[in-house]
Amino acid sequence: MEKELLDQINHSEDRLWSYDRDLICTVVNRNMSEDFKTAFGYALKPGDYILENVPEPLNSMWVERYELALQGEKVEFEDQFDIRGVSSYVKVVLVPIIEDERVVGAACTSRDITERRLAELKVIQNEAYLIAQIENTSDAIWSVDRNYNLLTINTAMTVGYEQAIGVRLSVGDNIVESTPEGQGVKKMWKGWYDRALRGEHFKELQTFDYGGETAYVELSFNPIRIASEVAGVACFGKSITELKSSELALKKSLESKDRFFSIVAHDLRGPIGNIRELIKILSAKGMKLSASQEQELIKHLRSASENVYELLDNLLSWAMSQQKMVAVDQKEMVVLEVAEDSIKNYRPSAESKMIATQIDIAPDLMVTADQRSLQSTISNLYNNAIKFTDELGTIKITAVRQEGEILFQIKDTGVGMSPETMEGLFDESTISSLPGTKKELGTGLGLLLCQEFVKLNKGRIWVKSIEGKGSSFFFTIPD
């Protein structure tokens, strides 16, 4: 019987041994004896001290464990060995041996759990990697069970939800109950979760207000299936604000361009039509015109052709600025000379309306800028002032150095503008064609050009106006 028992002990895959109260080995199987020899150079056998040749600190640690068992306590623990040839991870159980209500020793088993432990460590490693991936993404990630309770949630979702909704979520919270009631939001979100819980994969575009700024988020809802049953929903939220903003900006730009070219086409048709009719009259056979009549027709023809030329010139300049084809040639210039050169071609138009032009600029004031764009800005603002100033009015051009920049002002005593008109004055989407005080044509393109050219010179442009009392256009050039 004893031999059969020993055979069973030796055939066990576990390490088996026992010891008495003096820590003397009483029983040991082959696996334990071989491991002991591999680890400590000595094959443990009955009658040996149980910790023979075991170095510190292992010796003291195992003495403490063995003593606990001798005190009647069942001891269980997992241990790791960094010893070549010995199991890396083991589970050890020490069971007291009791005779006549007295502990006389302990029976021990050691089971190799290396494969299981390595598998567990791999799972932990993979989970840690997955968590790191989830946390390091800027996308919102969360999941809910069938009762809408949060199973997982990453920091991006926690922070984003708190910013948008004002509620800080954590695992276990009911996300539907946490959603505000207002404007059907809670019902909408519950509906989305319910669709996914019925097995539907889908995406939704949602907008959120973050401190006055609109954010566009693409939401993805994906059923979680366990054994063909939907057990929850995995959700992802990806910000597409930049893409959506670009789409909206492109749409707005295309609409603005369509509207803009419609206005340009309309305003070109008028003067070109006049030119055509005037030429017909002048070239008509049998049409007898007096010298004064011919001069009047030529005057109108010149005015119409100048309007067309001005519009086409502005259109070309604007198109070049939009395609970044305008070359910047910075150089130092006398401001007074630049201003006088900029308006000389438009003075006759002002004089025809008996508008007084005043230039109040110090002769020694200098500016460093691109000459062509600066002159174009001044001439367009001056021409604009002529169009919207009644006869006997006044236009005043000034420039002064202040706070590290040159401040230009073109002030008129014209019809002025409403606040609504001023608000959209430099906006392509609200460009409009307004006739002057003597029905002069205009597209608003000149002011857009002014804005582009001022930006080209790294300056700013703005307007102040009162209806019926005139307008003042300001722009700056860095000193």
Salt bridges, closest charged atoms under 4 A:
ASP7 OD2 - LYS3 NZ 3.30
ASP14 OD2 - ARG111 NH2 2.72
ASP35 OD2 - ARG15 NE 2.63
ASP48 OD2 - LYS45 NZ 3.41
GLU76 OE2 - LYS74 NZ 3.46
GLU78 OE2 - ARG116 NH2 2.85
ASP79 OD2 - ARG65 NH1 2.89
GLU120 OE2 - ARG116 NE 3.22
GLU120 OE1 - ARG117 NH1 3.05
ASP139 OD1 - LYS238 NZ 3.98
GLU162 OE1 - ARG168 NH1 2.61
GLU177 OE1 - LYS186 NZ 3.88
GLU181 OE2 - LYS186 NZ 3.01
ASP194 OD2 - LYS190 NZ 2.92
GLU200 OE2 - ARG195 NH2 2.64
GLU204 OE2 - ARG195 NH1 3.04
GLU247 OE1 - LYS244 NZ 3.83
ASP267 OD1 - HIS266 ND1 3.11
GLU277 OE2 - ARG276 NE 3.65
GLU277 OE2 - LYS280 NZ 3.70
GLU296 OE2 - HIS300 NE2 3.01
GLU306 OE2 - ARG302 NE 3.02
GLU310 OE2 - LYS387 NZ 3.63
GLU391 OE2 - LYS438 NZ 3.41
GLU405 OE2 - ARG460 NH2 2.79
GLU428 OE1 - LYS257 NZ 3.02
GLU440 OE2 - LYS353 NZ 2.87
ASP479 OD2 - ARG401 NE 2.49
